[in-house]
Amino acid sequence: MAATDDVGWWIVGYDGWTDLDLIRDRLAAGADPNSGVHIFDRPLHIAAEQGSPEVVAELAMRVDNVDAEHRGRTALWMAAFAGRVDNARALVAAGADPWRLMMGGWSPGRLSLAGPAPGLFPIPSPEIGLSPAEAAAAAEARRLIPALGDFYYEGLSLACVADVSAADATARLEATPADDVDIDALYEACWNIPDADMIFGITDVPGGCVITQPWGYTTSTPGVVKRVSPGTICYSMYANPKGGSGGYIARDGGILGWEPHSAYTIPSDVPAREILAAHLYRTNPVAFCCAGAGLRLVDARPIIGSSGNWLRLPERDYTA
């Protein structure tokens, strides 16, 4: 269907899935309730993740199968993953099955047990509940995210290293003290400091250490994470001011990849623990990195660089 076809979904933008009148107009014009949304295909799936419960209910009445799967997940799974309790209730009222297994054994109902509304669906049997390890992971997310709190992290990079002290990480990076640097000036105008991209902070925390650079991307680069991760694991991220967060997961000096995924992008064949982590930290990439490395921070001070332990990296190409 052409992008300018007046009977399709092309006119519905990201925020349009909360506009019931717009969705009804599209349906009346001939838009297919079962497919046709750019990239995500199924209207009910995208509405479940980012729409309103009224739109979800309207589409659920129109589709051929409220439990139809797309990329291995139903619309109810999308709502559960995104923590959209209101949309999940609308889908169950329309007949969606909360205990249908998919995505690494995570039914929408089991996934909801780890989310903001663990009592959303009655559990058919105790065996369906979270395992001790899954329950512990969910409890840690509920502790860690509020402990870190809300702080501005655009432009910040960090690396969370498991079971490695700040002293050992410093030695692995061959870093030296940056006592001659005016750190306040770096925060104010890092572009005026010639080697600002080589300056970073490091702090011991329960479970390992945090390496941070509040004004640049260097501590998230392969050259850093590969050097600090032999014999352990390191999660890194960079909050790009131009949009989005990215980074690396490294183990034993090798790059594994980057998480977390959204409800749409997480592969259907990843291990169950990765699906859970992506769900728990879907809007908290900083907390995701801390949790992935098993760091039990009690506040955000090591991340925003208030530890006062500032170092300089040797000149290298850290992007390789």
Phi, psi and chi 1 to 4 in degrees:
 res  aa     phi    psi   chi1   chi2   chi3   chi4
   1 MET       -  131.0 -174.6  175.1  -67.1      -
   2 ALA   -67.3  150.7      -      -      -      -
   3 ALA   -64.4  -21.0      -      -      -      -
   4 THR  -100.2   10.9   56.5      -      -      -
   5 ASP   -72.3  121.0 -167.4  -28.4      -      -
   6 ASP   -70.5   -8.2  -73.7  -18.1      -      -
   7 VAL   -96.2    0.4  -56.9      -      -      -
   8 GLY   -97.9 -165.2      -      -      -      -
   9 TRP  -100.3    3.2  -66.5  105.8      -      -
  10 TRP   -59.6  -28.6   67.7  -87.7      -      -
  11 ILE   -77.2  -12.3 -161.2  173.3      -      -
  12 VAL   -86.6  109.3 -177.1      -      -      -
  13 GLY   -82.0 -172.9      -      -      -      -
  14 TYR   -56.8  -41.6 -176.5   86.7      -      -
  15 ASP   -86.3   -5.4  -63.6  -30.5      -      -
  16 GLY   -72.7  -15.3      -      -      -      -
  17 TRP   -78.9    3.4  -62.9   96.6      -      -
  18 THR  -103.2   -1.7   61.7      -      -      -
  19 ASP   -99.3   97.6 -172.5  -23.4      -      -
  20 LEU   -62.3  -40.7 -179.3   58.9      -      -
  21 ASP   -62.5  -41.9  -70.3  -23.0      -      -
  22 LEU   -63.0  -44.3  174.0   60.8      -      -
  23 ILE   -64.5  -41.7  -60.9  -55.0      -      -
  24 ARG   -64.7  -37.7  -76.7  175.1  171.3  168.9
  25 ASP   -62.0  -42.9  -74.3  -14.6      -      -
  26 ARG   -63.8  -43.8  -69.3  -69.2   82.8 -147.6
  27 LEU   -63.9  -41.9  -70.2  165.4      -      -
  28 ALA   -65.1  -29.4      -      -      -      -
  29 ALA   -79.6   -7.7      -      -      -      -
  30 GLY   112.3    7.1      -      -      -      -
  31 ALA   -62.7  139.6      -      -      -      -
  32 ASP   -77.8  119.9 -174.1   -9.1      -      -
  33 PRO   -68.6  -13.7   25.2  -33.9      -      -
  34 ASN   -96.6  -16.9  -64.0  -67.6      -      -
  35 SER  -166.6  178.9   65.2      -      -      -
  36 GLY   106.4   -0.5      -      -      -      -
  37 VAL   -81.7  133.1  178.8      -      -      -
  38 HIS   -56.1  129.8 -179.1   56.7      -      -
  39 ILE    73.8  -54.4  -60.4  176.1      -      -
  40 PHE   -90.6  -11.4  -54.7  124.3      -      -
  41 ASP    70.2  -65.6 -169.3   47.9      -      -
  42 ARG   -90.4  120.2  -69.1 -172.7  178.8  -86.3
  43 PRO   -57.8  -38.8  -23.1   32.5      -      -
  44 LEU   -65.6  -34.4 -173.5   56.8      -      -
  45 HIS   -65.7  -46.2  -80.7   62.8      -      -
  46 ILE   -70.1  -35.4 -168.3  169.9      -      -
  47 ALA   -66.1  -37.7      -      -      -      -
  48 ALA   -61.8  -35.0      -      -      -      -
  49 GLU   -85.7  -34.5 -166.2 -100.9   -9.8      -
  50 GLN  -137.3    7.6   64.0 -169.0   43.2      -
  51 GLY   -99.3 -166.8      -      -      -      -
  52 SER  -101.0  158.2   66.3      -      -      -
  53 PRO   -63.4  -28.4   16.8  -28.7      -      -
  54 GLU   -67.0  -42.1  -65.7   79.3   14.7      -
  55 VAL   -67.2  -42.1  166.5      -      -      -
  56 VAL   -58.6  -45.7  169.0      -      -      -
  57 ALA   -63.1  -40.4      -      -      -      -
  58 GLU   -63.1  -47.1 -178.0   72.6   22.9      -
  59 LEU   -68.1  -37.5  -72.0  168.8      -      -
  60 ALA   -61.7  -30.0      -      -      -      -
  61 MET   -73.3  -21.6  -69.8 -170.1  -58.8      -
  62 ARG   -99.1  -21.4  -51.9  -72.9 -167.0  106.9
  63 VAL   -75.3  159.0  -63.5      -      -      -
  64 ASP   -71.3  -34.1  -65.1  -22.8      -      -
  65 ASN  -148.2  112.0  178.5    5.4      -      -
  66 VAL   -66.7  -18.2   72.8      -      -      -
  67 ASP  -105.6   21.1  -87.9  -27.9      -      -
  68 ALA   -62.5  140.0      -      -      -      -
  69 GLU   -98.3  147.6  -68.1 -171.2   15.3      -
  70 HIS  -136.2  122.9 -180.0   59.2      -      -
  71 ARG    55.1   37.5  -62.0  178.9 -177.3  172.9
  72 GLY    81.5   13.3      -      -      -      -
  73 ARG  -142.4  147.1   65.0 -144.5   78.1 -175.2
  74 THR   -89.4  170.5   63.6      -      -      -
  75 ALA   -62.3  -36.4      -      -      -      -
  76 LEU   -65.2  -38.1 -179.0   55.2      -      -
  77 TRP   -61.4  -40.6 -166.1   94.1      -      -
  78 MET   -59.5  -46.0  -62.6  -76.0  -68.5      -
  79 ALA   -64.1  -41.9      -      -      -      -
  80 ALA   -64.9  -44.1      -      -      -      -
  81 PHE   -60.2  -41.8 -175.0   96.8      -      -
  82 ALA   -81.0   -2.0      -      -      -      -
  83 GLY    70.8   24.4      -      -      -      -
  84 ARG   -89.7   81.1  -65.6  -59.6  -51.9  -89.1
  85 VAL   -60.9  -41.8  173.6      -      -      -
  86 ASP   -61.5  -42.7   48.9   -3.3      -      -
  87 ASN   -70.2  -35.4  -69.2  -12.5      -      -
  88 ALA   -62.5  -42.7      -      -      -      -
  89 ARG   -62.6  -40.2  -71.3 -165.0  176.9  104.0
  90 ALA   -63.4  -38.6      -      -      -      -
  91 LEU   -70.0  -41.2  -74.1  161.7      -      -
  92 VAL   -64.7  -38.2  171.3      -      -      -
  93 ALA   -62.7  -26.6      -      -      -      -
  94 ALA   -88.7    1.9      -      -      -      -
  95 GLY   107.5    3.6      -      -      -      -
  96 ALA   -66.9  147.4      -      -      -      -
  97 ASP   -95.9  111.4 -179.7    4.8      -      -
  98 PRO   -73.7  -12.6   25.4  -32.5      -      -
  99 TRP  -111.8   18.3  -56.3  106.5      -      -
 100 ARG   -75.0  120.7  176.8  171.5  174.1  158.1
 101 LEU   -72.7  139.3  -71.0  179.5      -      -
 102 MET  -167.9  175.7   63.9 -165.2   75.8      -
 103 MET    44.5   72.8  -63.5  -70.7  -70.5      -
 104 GLY    68.6   24.6      -      -      -      -
 105 GLY    85.4    3.3      -      -      -      -
 106 TRP   -90.0  103.4  -73.6  104.2      -      -
 107 SER   -74.4  161.6   66.3      -      -      -
 108 PRO   -55.5  -37.4  -25.0   33.9      -      -
 109 GLY   -65.9  -45.3      -      -      -      -
 110 ARG   -64.0  -39.6  -79.0 -161.4   73.2 -122.8
 111 LEU   -63.1  -37.2 -158.9   60.2      -      -
 112 SER   -66.4  -25.1   73.6      -      -      -
 113 LEU   -63.9  -23.8  -64.8  175.8      -      -
 114 ALA   -95.5   -3.7      -      -      -      -
 115 GLY   -99.0 -159.9      -      -      -      -
 116 PRO   -73.6  -13.1   25.9  -34.2      -      -
 117 ALA  -135.2   74.7      -      -      -      -
 118 PRO   -64.5  -17.9   20.3  -31.2      -      -
 119 GLY   -97.7   20.4      -      -      -      -
 120 LEU   -61.8  -41.8 -178.7   59.7      -      -
 121 PHE  -122.1  136.8  -48.2  117.6      -      -
 122 PRO   -60.6  132.6  -19.8   31.7      -      -
 123 ILE   -81.8  123.8  -57.5  177.3      -      -
 124 PRO   -64.3  -32.2   -6.5   12.3      -      -
 125 SER  -156.0  152.2   64.1      -      -      -
 126 PRO   -60.6  -28.3  -22.1   31.9      -      -
 127 GLU   -64.8  -19.3  -62.2   78.9   29.6      -
 128 ILE   -79.8  -13.7  -68.0  179.6      -      -
 129 GLY   -66.1 -179.9      -      -      -      -
 130 LEU   -69.5  145.8  -60.6  177.7      -      -
 131 SER   -72.4  164.0   70.4      -      -      -
 132 PRO   -54.7  -40.6  -27.7   35.4      -      -
 133 ALA   -67.0  -39.9      -      -      -      -
 134 GLU   -67.7  -40.5  -68.6  163.5  -10.6      -
 135 ALA   -64.5  -38.5      -      -      -      -
 136 ALA   -65.8  -39.8      -      -      -      -
 137 ALA   -64.1  -41.4      -      -      -      -
 138 ALA   -66.0  -39.6      -      -      -      -
 139 ALA   -65.1  -39.2      -      -      -      -
 140 GLU   -65.5  -37.9  172.7   60.0    8.3      -
 141 ALA   -63.4  -40.3      -      -      -      -
 142 ARG   -66.9  -26.9  -70.6 -168.0  -67.5  -89.5
 143 ARG   -82.5  -47.0 -177.1 -156.9   68.1   82.7
 144 LEU   -69.3  -45.7  177.5   61.1      -      -
 145 ILE   -60.0  -50.6  -67.7  171.1      -      -
 146 PRO   -68.6  -28.1   19.6  -29.6      -      -
 147 ALA   -63.2  -40.7      -      -      -      -
 148 LEU   -70.5  -34.6  -64.6 -180.0      -      -
 149 GLY    72.6 -172.8      -      -      -      -
 150 ASP   -96.2  125.4  -65.6  -35.6      -      -
 151 PHE  -149.9  156.2   60.9   93.8      -      -
 152 TYR   -77.6  119.7 -176.3   79.8      -      -
 153 TYR  -127.1   13.1   60.8   85.6      -      -
 154 GLU   -60.9  133.5  -71.3  -61.7  -41.2      -
 155 GLY    86.4   -2.5      -      -      -      -
 156 LEU   -92.5  145.6  172.2  144.7      -      -
 157 SER  -125.9  153.1   68.0      -      -      -
 158 LEU  -153.4  158.4   79.4  154.5      -      -
 159 ALA  -130.7  127.1      -      -      -      -
 160 CYS  -106.0  118.5  -62.9      -      -      -
 161 VAL  -114.5  125.9 -167.7      -      -      -
 162 ALA   -81.9  136.7      -      -      -      -
 163 ASP    57.9   28.0  -57.5  -40.8      -      -
 164 VAL  -128.7  129.9  171.8      -      -      -
 165 SER   -76.9  163.8   69.5      -      -      -
 166 ALA   -60.9  -37.6      -      -      -      -
 167 ALA   -64.9  -44.0      -      -      -      -
 168 ASP   -66.2  -41.5  -74.6  -16.2      -      -
 169 ALA   -64.0  -38.5      -      -      -      -
 170 THR   -60.3  -43.2  -61.9      -      -      -
 171 ALA   -65.8  -40.4      -      -      -      -
 172 ARG   -64.3  -33.3  -67.3 -179.1 -178.4 -165.1
 173 LEU   -86.9   -8.1  -67.6  169.5      -      -
 174 GLU    56.1   38.7  -60.1  177.7  -29.2      -
 175 ALA   -84.2  156.8      -      -      -      -
 176 THR  -127.4  157.9   55.1      -      -      -
 177 PRO   -59.7  144.4  -24.4   34.2      -      -
 178 ALA  -110.3   49.9      -      -      -      -
 179 ASP   -66.7  -20.9  -62.1  -26.4      -      -
 180 ASP   -86.2   -0.5   58.2  -32.6      -      -
 181 VAL   -96.4  136.2  175.8      -      -      -
 182 ASP   -83.7   99.2 -174.6  -19.7      -      -
 183 ILE   -65.2  -36.9  -60.1  -59.8      -      -
 184 ASP   -60.4  -38.2  -69.5  -24.3      -      -
 185 ALA   -67.1  -34.8      -      -      -      -
 186 LEU   -62.6  -43.9  -92.1  173.5      -      -
 187 TYR   -63.0  -38.1  -85.1  100.9      -      -
 188 GLU   -77.4  -41.9  -67.9  -64.6  -34.7      -
 189 ALA  -156.2   73.9      -      -      -      -
 190 CYS   -61.9  -24.9   62.1      -      -      -
 191 TRP   -67.8  -14.0   52.7   87.3      -      -
 192 ASN   -91.0   -4.4  -73.0  -29.0      -      -
 193 ILE  -101.6  118.5  -51.1  -62.3      -      -
 194 PRO   -54.7  -42.2  -24.5   33.8      -      -
 195 ASP  -113.1   36.9   60.5  -12.1      -      -
 196 ALA   -56.5  -33.9      -      -      -      -
 197 ASP   -72.5   -7.3   57.7  -22.2      -      -
 198 MET  -101.6   -4.7  -65.1  -68.4  107.7      -
 199 ILE   -95.7  134.9  -51.9  -60.3      -      -
 200 PHE  -149.0  164.1   67.6   96.5      -      -
 201 GLY  -108.5  154.0      -      -      -      -
 202 ILE  -144.5  140.3 -169.7  166.1      -      -
 203 THR  -144.3  135.0  -51.1      -      -      -
 204 ASP   -72.1  136.3  -77.8  -51.4      -      -
 205 VAL  -138.4  161.8  -62.3      -      -      -
 206 PRO   -56.3  120.3  -26.1   35.6      -      -
 207 GLY   102.5   -9.1      -      -      -      -
 208 GLY   157.4 -133.4      -      -      -      -
 209 CYS  -147.5  158.9   68.5      -      -      -
 210 VAL  -115.5  128.7  170.8      -      -      -
 211 ILE  -110.4  127.4  -56.9  169.5      -      -
 212 THR  -138.8  150.0 -174.4      -      -      -
 213 GLN  -140.6   98.4 -171.7  177.0   69.3      -
 214 PRO   -67.6   -9.9  -23.0   35.3      -      -
 215 TRP  -122.4   10.7   47.4   78.1      -      -
 216 GLY  -165.2 -179.8      -      -      -      -
 217 TYR  -100.6   -3.6   64.5   87.6      -      -
 218 THR   -60.6  -39.6  -55.1      -      -      -
 219 THR   -71.6   -6.9   57.8      -      -      -
 220 SER   -97.0   -2.2   70.3      -      -      -
 221 THR   -78.0  159.4   57.9      -      -      -
 222 PRO   -57.4  -36.6  -25.8   34.4      -      -
 223 GLY   -63.5  -28.2      -      -      -      -
 224 VAL   -84.3  -51.4  168.6      -      -      -
 225 VAL   -68.2  -31.4  -58.9      -      -      -
 226 LYS   -70.0  -32.6  -72.4 -167.1  -71.4 -171.4
 227 ARG   -75.6  -29.1  -77.1  178.8  170.3   83.6
 228 VAL   -95.7   -7.1  -62.5      -      -      -
 229 SER   -99.1   -2.5   63.4      -      -      -
 230 PRO   -55.7  128.4  -30.4   38.6      -      -
 231 GLY    78.4    5.1      -      -      -      -
 232 THR  -155.6 -164.3 -171.7      -      -      -
 233 ILE  -129.6  147.5 -168.8  163.1      -      -
 234 CYS  -135.4  132.1  172.5      -      -      -
 235 TYR  -110.9  129.4  -80.5   63.1      -      -
 236 SER  -128.3  160.6   78.8      -      -      -
 237 MET  -155.0  156.0   63.3  154.3  -75.4      -
 238 TYR  -134.1  124.1  171.2   51.5      -      -
 239 ALA   -89.9   91.2      -      -      -      -
 240 ASN   -68.0  120.2 -167.5  -27.5      -      -
 241 PRO   -60.7  -20.3  -20.5   32.0      -      -
 242 LYS   -79.3   -5.9  -63.6  179.9  179.7  178.7
 243 GLY   129.7  124.1      -      -      -      -
 244 GLY    86.1  161.3      -      -      -      -
 245 SER  -118.3  143.2  -62.8      -      -      -
 246 GLY  -146.7  167.0      -      -      -      -
 247 GLY   175.1 -158.6      -      -      -      -
 248 TYR  -140.5  150.8  -60.8   93.9      -      -
 249 ILE  -112.0  124.6  -58.9  172.4      -      -
 250 ALA  -124.1  140.0      -      -      -      -
 251 ARG  -134.1  133.0 -175.3 -172.1  -64.2  -85.1
 252 ASP    51.8   37.8  -70.6  -32.9      -      -
 253 GLY    82.2    4.7      -      -      -      -
 254 GLY  -120.4  146.2      -      -      -      -
 255 ILE   -81.1  128.5  -59.1  -65.1      -      -
 256 LEU   -96.6  -35.3  -59.5 -179.9      -      -
 257 GLY   152.6 -158.0      -      -      -      -
 258 TRP  -145.4  139.2  164.5 -116.2      -      -
 259 GLU  -132.9  178.9  -53.3  -75.5  -14.6      -
 260 PRO   -88.0  162.9   31.4  -33.7      -      -
 261 HIS   -93.9  163.2  -71.7  -79.1      -      -
 262 SER   -86.8  177.5   72.1      -      -      -
 263 ALA   -61.1  -28.3      -      -      -      -
 264 TYR   -85.5  -36.2  -72.9  108.8      -      -
 265 THR   -93.3  -16.9   62.5      -      -      -
 266 ILE   -66.4  126.9 -171.2  165.5      -      -
 267 PRO   -63.9  149.4  -20.2   32.5      -      -
 268 SER   -76.6  -10.6   59.6      -      -      -
 269 ASP  -108.8   12.9   58.4   -9.5      -      -
 270 VAL   -78.4  159.3  -61.2      -      -      -
 271 PRO   -59.1  152.6  -24.2   34.0      -      -
 272 ALA   -58.7  -36.8      -      -      -      -
 273 ARG   -66.2  -30.6   66.4 -179.6 -177.9  -80.1
 274 GLU   -73.0  -35.6  -66.4 -174.8   19.1      -
 275 ILE   -63.6  -43.4  -65.3  173.6      -      -
 276 LEU   -62.8  -45.8  177.6   59.5      -      -
 277 ALA   -63.0  -41.4      -      -      -      -
 278 ALA   -63.1  -36.2      -      -      -      -
 279 HIS   -68.9  -47.8  166.6   57.6      -      -
 280 LEU   -64.8  -34.9  -66.6  173.0      -      -
 281 TYR  -117.0   28.8  -60.6  102.0      -      -
 282 ARG   -60.5  -27.6   60.1 -164.0  176.7  -82.0
 283 THR  -116.9   17.2   59.4      -      -      -
 284 ASN  -136.3   74.0  -66.2  -83.7      -      -
 285 PRO   -62.9  -31.7   20.6  -32.0      -      -
 286 VAL   -65.6  -49.1  172.4      -      -      -
 287 ALA   -63.4  -34.2      -      -      -      -
 288 PHE   -58.8  -43.9  174.0   82.4      -      -
 289 CYS   -65.8  -43.3  -72.3      -      -      -
 290 CYS   -61.2  -47.3  -64.5      -      -      -
 291 ALA   -66.6  -39.4      -      -      -      -
 292 GLY   -60.0  -35.4      -      -      -      -
 293 ALA   -90.0   -0.1      -      -      -      -
 294 GLY    72.4   27.5      -      -      -      -
 295 LEU   -89.1  127.5  -53.6 -173.2      -      -
 296 ARG  -104.6   71.3  -65.2 -175.6   57.3   82.8
 297 LEU   -68.3  147.7  -82.8   72.1      -      -
 298 VAL  -104.0  -12.6  -63.4      -      -      -
 299 ASP  -161.5 -177.5   56.1   41.1      -      -
 300 ALA   -93.7    3.6      -      -      -      -
 301 ARG   -58.4  -41.2  -74.1  179.5  -65.9  176.4
 302 PRO   -64.7  -24.6  -22.9   35.3      -      -
 303 ILE   -82.3  -41.8  -65.6  165.7      -      -
 304 ILE   -83.2   -1.2   59.4  179.0      -      -
 305 GLY    88.1   27.7      -      -      -      -
 306 SER   -91.9   11.0   59.8      -      -      -
 307 SER   -73.2  -27.5   65.9      -      -      -
 308 GLY    84.7    0.7      -      -      -      -
 309 ASN   -97.6   92.9 -170.6   14.1      -      -
 310 TRP  -109.7  137.1  -63.7   98.9      -      -
 311 LEU  -131.5  166.6  -57.8  170.2      -      -
 312 ARG  -121.7  129.7  177.2 -177.6  -79.5  106.4
 313 LEU   -77.4  148.9  -70.3  165.4      -      -
 314 PRO   -69.5  153.2   22.2  -30.0      -      -
 315 GLU   -66.7  117.7  -70.0  -70.8  -20.2      -
 316 ARG  -152.2  168.9  -68.1 -169.8 -179.7  105.2
 317 ASP   -89.1  100.0  178.9    8.0      -      -
 318 TYR   -85.7   -4.1  -70.3   95.2      -      -
 319 THR   -83.3  -11.4   61.7      -      -      -
 320 ALA   -85.7      -      -      -      -      -
